[in-house]
Amino acid sequence: MPSLSPATFRPAIRTLLSTCALSLSLGTLAHAELEINQATEAQLDSLLHVGPALSQKILSQRQQSPFADWPDLIRRVPGIGPRRARQLSHQGLTVQGQAYPGTPQPESDKP
Protein backbone atom coordinates (compact mmCIF):
# COMPACT_ATOMS: atom_id res chain seq x y z
CA MET A 1 0.00 0.00 0.00
CA PRO A 2 1.50 3.38 -0.98
CA SER A 3 2.09 5.87 1.81
CA LEU A 4 0.68 9.38 1.65
CA SER A 5 3.14 12.21 1.80
CA PRO A 6 2.19 15.30 3.83
CA ALA A 7 1.81 17.21 0.56
CA THR A 8 -0.86 14.73 -0.59
CA PHE A 9 -2.46 14.18 2.81
CA ARG A 10 -3.17 17.83 3.74
CA PRO A 11 -5.32 18.70 0.68
CA ALA A 12 -7.25 15.45 1.11
CA ILE A 13 -8.00 16.25 4.76
CA ARG A 14 -8.90 19.84 3.87
CA THR A 15 -11.35 18.61 1.21
CA LEU A 16 -12.87 16.09 3.63
CA LEU A 17 -13.32 18.71 6.35
CA SER A 18 -14.85 21.20 3.90
CA THR A 19 -17.29 18.56 2.67
CA CYS A 20 -18.30 17.68 6.25
CA ALA A 21 -18.79 21.35 7.18
CA LEU A 22 -20.88 21.97 4.06
CA SER A 23 -23.03 18.89 4.76
CA LEU A 24 -23.66 20.02 8.32
CA SER A 25 -24.59 23.56 7.30
CA LEU A 26 -26.89 22.35 4.51
CA GLY A 27 -28.57 19.95 6.92
CA THR A 28 -29.19 22.81 9.32
CA LEU A 29 -30.44 25.13 6.60
CA ALA A 30 -32.68 22.49 5.10
CA HIS A 31 -34.84 22.47 8.23
CA ALA A 32 -34.60 26.09 9.33
CA GLU A 33 -38.03 27.69 9.45
CA LEU A 34 -38.65 30.22 6.70
CA GLU A 35 -41.93 32.16 6.67
CA ILE A 36 -43.06 32.78 3.10
CA ASN A 37 -44.67 36.10 4.00
CA GLN A 38 -41.32 37.50 5.16
CA ALA A 39 -38.78 35.59 3.04
CA THR A 40 -36.46 37.55 0.78
CA GLU A 41 -35.92 36.70 -2.87
CA ALA A 42 -32.51 35.25 -2.01
CA GLN A 43 -34.00 33.06 0.73
CA LEU A 44 -36.67 31.76 -1.62
CA ASP A 45 -34.07 31.12 -4.35
CA SER A 46 -32.02 29.09 -1.88
CA LEU A 47 -34.79 26.49 -1.58
CA LEU A 48 -34.67 23.39 -3.76
CA HIS A 49 -37.36 23.43 -6.45
CA VAL A 50 -37.54 27.24 -6.39
CA GLY A 51 -35.75 29.26 -9.03
CA PRO A 52 -35.82 32.94 -9.90
CA ALA A 53 -39.06 32.68 -11.91
CA LEU A 54 -40.98 31.00 -9.11
CA SER A 55 -39.52 33.40 -6.53
CA GLN A 56 -40.80 36.30 -8.61
CA LYS A 57 -44.29 34.77 -8.83
CA ILE A 58 -44.34 34.32 -5.05
CA LEU A 59 -43.13 37.86 -4.37
CA SER A 60 -45.56 39.35 -6.89
CA GLN A 61 -48.54 37.60 -5.32
CA ARG A 62 -47.34 38.38 -1.80
CA GLN A 63 -47.13 42.06 -2.71
CA GLN A 64 -50.87 42.02 -3.48
CA SER A 65 -51.61 40.44 -0.08
CA PRO A 66 -49.91 38.04 2.35
CA PHE A 67 -50.64 34.35 1.92
CA ALA A 68 -53.35 33.27 4.35
CA ASP A 69 -52.53 29.55 4.30
CA TRP A 70 -51.14 26.79 2.09
CA PRO A 71 -54.29 26.45 -0.04
CA ASP A 72 -54.12 30.20 -0.70
CA LEU A 73 -50.48 29.88 -1.80
CA ILE A 74 -51.27 26.91 -4.05
CA ARG A 75 -54.25 28.73 -5.60
CA ARG A 76 -52.38 31.98 -6.29
CA VAL A 77 -48.92 30.82 -7.40
CA PRO A 78 -48.71 28.80 -10.63
CA GLY A 79 -46.04 26.13 -10.26
CA ILE A 80 -46.86 25.31 -6.65
CA GLY A 81 -49.16 22.37 -6.16
CA PRO A 82 -49.52 19.93 -3.29
CA ARG A 83 -46.35 18.00 -4.17
CA ARG A 84 -44.16 21.10 -4.43
CA ALA A 85 -45.78 22.54 -1.28
CA ARG A 86 -44.85 19.37 0.61
CA GLN A 87 -41.26 19.56 -0.70
CA LEU A 88 -40.94 23.21 0.32
CA SER A 89 -42.48 22.61 3.72
CA HIS A 90 -40.06 19.75 4.33
CA GLN A 91 -37.25 22.27 3.80
CA GLY A 92 -38.74 24.51 6.48
CA LEU A 93 -41.01 26.83 4.49
CA THR A 94 -44.11 27.88 6.43
CA VAL A 95 -47.24 29.88 5.65
CA GLN A 96 -48.48 31.86 8.65
CA GLY A 97 -46.12 29.74 10.77
CA GLN A 98 -47.70 26.46 9.64
CA ALA A 99 -46.06 23.55 7.83
CA TYR A 100 -47.91 22.01 4.90
CA PRO A 101 -50.40 19.47 6.32
CA GLY A 102 -48.96 15.98 6.49
CA THR A 103 -45.32 17.08 6.14
CA PRO A 104 -43.07 15.15 8.53
CA GLN A 105 -41.16 17.49 10.80
CA PRO A 106 -37.41 17.13 11.44
CA GLU A 107 -36.46 14.90 14.37
CA SER A 108 -34.85 17.83 16.22
CA ASP A 109 -38.20 19.67 16.31
CA LYS A 110 -40.12 16.81 17.92
CA PRO A 111 -40.59 16.92 21.72
VENCOR-V779760 format. One line per field, one symbol per residue. burial: I if it has 16 or more other ideal C-beta (glycine too) atoms within 10 Angstrom, else O. A space follows every 50 residues. Layout:
burial->???
This chain:
burial->OOOOOOOOOOOOOOOOOOOOOOOOOOOOOOOOOIIIOOIOOOIIOOIOOI OOOIIOIIOOIIOOOOIOOIOOIIOIIOOIOOOIIIIIIIIIIIIOOOII OOIOOOOOOOO
